[in-house]
Amino acid sequence: MKFLVKNWFLIGLLLLLTVGFLAPDIGIGISAGSVTTNILIVLIFLITGYTLPSEAVKNGLREIKLHLFLQIFIFAVVPLYFYLTLLLIPFQFSAETRIGIFALAVLPTTIFSCVLFTQTSGGNTVGAMFNAALANLLGIFISPFLLSLLIKSSGELDASEEILSVVISIGLKILLPLTAGQILHKSWKSGLKHKKKLSILSNIGLLLIVFINFSKSAADPDFRSMLPAMAAPFLYLAVSFVLLLGLSFLSASAFGFSRSNIITILFTAPQKTLAMGVPLLSTFFVNSPELLGAALLPLLFYHPWQLFVSGFLKSFLRNLDRSAAQNLSK
């Protein structure tokens, strides 16, 4: 029972993906066109804005070197890694899969899990909170432009004509409720005592968005036919996360960061957000629904995998701390 409570989101994600694949009509019926998805996106970012720790953002401004490192790694190093490795690997993925990997590459870091892992591993929690908040705010603008740039440069399709409508849509569905949430955060502090319940509500909304979008894709025969070919891309993504984790560690060590900041970098730099990724991609591909399912698949694999690996890394770091403490006590 404890395992189920602790991992309810991942279990729910796997369950809804299964139901969406086996009975896509349920998700399509819930969607009511795109009305349900739009309402859920607004709700999620209203909650995100309300629970966003603006005080931590102000307090974290001093560590400029850490912030520059993380934002450059998130929005430049990771996209460049995926772009170059997709050029260099000896076999080619489908155009839809490549677009999905590019969509994953340009996303900001996780909103909550990077902070949680950093906090429980003895890292710089304020640094993680500040950069998670900053990356997700910047991602509203940077991610769509980077995705268009990568898609266009790879020759998959030209999305530049849709950028203006995407930015307007993101502004209305994401930036506006995020701003409203921050205003509420400043004027209604008493509601923050329900932060955990609001987080659960936000995660439920996120699961529903994934379920609806995946159901729509699963109803498409072309989407079903491409699933068997995803084994190689999933293996590529699994290896890529481990390599990016190693690259972030080596880079942070070379730049002389403290141990606490290195821990922050490990749990923040290579991670990608599902909470913001699903709404962003749903908005970006609103006029290309045939691409949305393919765009979501890499993210739906990468997210639980990064949590799985980060869980082992957290245990490893805690065991190191225990060993060091025992050695000091002798």
C-alpha positions, -999 to +999 in steps of 0.1 A: +000+000+000+028+024+008+043+017-026+010+025-043+006+058-024+042+069-031+040+061-068+004+068-076+012+092-104+034+068-123+009+040-117-019+062-129+001+073-159+007+037-170-029+027-163-044+056-183-020+050-212-032+014-213-069+024-212-063+050-238-047+025-261-073-002-256-104+020-254-095+053-271-132+063-275-134+070-237-107+097-239-121+111-271-155+114-254-141+132-224-122+157-246-153+174-259-133+186-289-105+205-272-126+222-245-116+198-217-079+200-225-079+238-227-097+241-193-072+217-177-042+236-191-055+268-177-062+252-143-027+236-141-009+269-148-032+288-124-022+263-097+015+264-108+015+302-106-002+302-072+022+276-057+054+290-074+077+301-046+083+337-057+102+344-024+127+316-033+131+332-067+141+365-052+165+348-027+182+328-053+193+357-075+228+359-060+242+327-074+246+340-110+272+313-120+249+284-110+219+300-128+238+307-160+252+271-160+218+255-155+199+276-180+226+272-207+226+234-201+188+231-202+182+253-233+214+249-252+235+219-243+206+194-241+190+204-274+224+205-291+232+170-278+200+156-292+204+174-325+240+162-330+235+126-318+205+122-341+227+133-370+255+109-360+237+077-351+241+051-379+203+044-382+175+069-388+144+073-368+111+083-384+104+120-390+076+118-364+100+103-338+127+129-345+101+157-340+091+141-307+127+139-295+133+175-305+101+184-286+115+167-255+150+183-259+138+219-258+116+216-227+125+232-193+135+211-163+110+195-139+090+218-117+088+197-085+109+165-087+142+182-092+136+203-061+125+172-041+155+151-052+179+180-045+164+186-010+165+149+000+201+145-013+217+174+006+219+198-024+212+235-028+174+235-026+170+272-031+192+270-062+170+241-076+138+260-068+150+292-084+162+275-116+131+253-119+109+284-117+132+304-140+135+277-166+097+271-167+090+308-171+116+311-198+104+279-215+070+295-223+089+316-248+121+298-256+108+262-260+084+269-290+111+289-308+138+263-302+115+235-314+106+254-346+143+260-352+153+224-347+124+211-368+131+235-396+169+229-396+164+192-397+141+196-427+112+177-411+087+206-417+085+243-416+066+254-384+077+291-386+043+302-400+025+289-369+048+305-344+027+337-339-005+317-333+014+294-309+028+323-289-007+339-287-022+306-276+006+300-250+001+336-237-037+330-232-035+294-219-003+295-199+012+329-193-021+346-183-031+320-157+005+317-145+005+355-139-030+353-122-017+326-100+013+347-089-011+376-081-031+352-059+001+339-043+009+374-031-027+383-020-040+350-006-013+334+015-037+314+036-045+291+007-009+279+004-016+256+034-034+235+008-004+234-015-001+196-013-038+191-023-034+216-051-003+197-064-024+165-064-052+183-083-027+196-108-012+161-113-047+147-119-053+173-145-020+165-161-029+128-162-062+136-179-045+157-206-021+128-213-051+104-214-071+125-238-042+133-262-030+097-261-065+084-268-068+106-298-035+094-311-043+057-303-074+059-324-052+067-355-041+034-373-009+052-384+001+059-348-005+023-338+016+011-366+046+031-355+047+018-319+067-014-326+094+008-340+098+028-308+121+002-290+152+017-305+143+054-298+134+044-262+168+028-257+184+059-272+166+081-248+175+059-218+212+060-227+210+097-235+197+106-200+225+087-183+251+104-207+236+138-200+237+131-163+274+122-166+281+153-188+264+176-162+286+161-134+318+164-154+310+200-164+299+211-129+331+196-115+353+213-141+336+247-133+345+242-096+310+241-081+305+231-045+292+196-036+257+210-028+256+228-062+268+198-081+239+178-065+215+206-076+229+204-112+226+166-113+189+167-105+181+198-125+202+200-157+192+168-176+156+165-164+126+175-186+092+185-173+060+165-180+039+190-161+047+218-185+057+197-215+023+181-221+004+215-222+032+232-242+033+204-268-005+202-269-006+239-277+023+238-302+008+209-322-028+221-319-030+224-357-011+192-363-029+166-342-014+138-363+020+148-349+010+152-312+010+116-303+044+111-317+057+142-300+044+130-266+058+095-268+095+103-261+085+126-232+061+099-217+091+075-217+118+099-206+098+113-176+094+080-156+129+069-167+145+101-153+126+096-120+137+060-118+174+068-124+172+099-101+158+077-073+188+054-075+211+084-076+195+098-045+200+065-027+236+064-038+243+099-025+226+092+008+246+061+012+278+081+005+268+106+032+261+078+057+295+062+050+313+095+054+295+102+087+304+067+100+341+073+090+341+106+108+327+091+140+353+064+142 
